[in-house]
């Protein structure tokens, strides 16, 4: 396997302080990594840093973002556009509303392909689009190509967007909340589709999701985000079966299960992520942590639990759990 994505100590700041702090992770070909955490935890902002579409009020970016070994932020604007356009496929959040309502599917799928492969003709791009739609399980390909988005179901639009993201044969596929706005049946179909595509295309997948059932089914690695930091990361089995950070434990308690005691009230994580949390000297979760001690507010350390499992918590060494 080859290293597709590597992020080293990525830190992003605006005028108020940290947006992201010391983000480090890696992803190899044919691997899937999921970002989990509440809204505002930094998941989507990390995707934006990878895609170089950070907000205009960002004042400082430090660290490295390497795609296929190339440092993204060392590239000139046009070089960066070409690198991202040819090696990264992106399936956005709320994908059912992402397609342009006034353009036929065939035009939306082929325009980008022709732009990045200037010598390619329209018919070559259409051939690629047909193959892509077939690969994501669409049978009436010609009808879909000639349709406007309003003529397609939500699940069909999702498949079109995935096919579009794969048009350039990317080494990295990024999907932001792939199961949001879809019913349970379609969510299960989307999970099966991603697993099938990963096996066929040997592409690395980076996915952001609040759906822990989906994450458990599809991910190899998991990064748990809170207030702009990764507070715990590891293999799927390590995070779901042996979570260590209090925040990760709280998230795992929210995972739906038929084994839950129906007589007990549903679990919740009290409070919310505040801007102040991002600039804490100590643990970013200290203001909401039920196990917080004075030392937690003053310092934080990352501990290596295993070769693949890391946690950022001074209470994680077994002495004070």
Secondary structure, DSSP 4 states (H G I P E B T S, - for coil): --EEEEEEEEEEEETTEEEEEEEEEEEETT-EEEEE--TTSSHHHHHHHHTT---TT--EEEEEEEETTEEGGGS-HHHHHHHHHHHEEEE-TTGGGTS-TTSBHHHHHHHHHHHHSTT--HHHHHHHHHHHHHHTT-S-HHHHHT-BGGGS-HHHHHHHHHHHHTTT--SEEEEESTTTTS-HHHHHHHHHHHHHHHHHH--EEEEE-S-HHHHHHH-SEEEEEETTEEEEEEEHHHHHHS--SHHHHHHHTTS--TTS-TTSPPP---S---HHHHT-SS-TTTTT-TT--HHHHH---EEESSSS-EEE-TTTTSS--
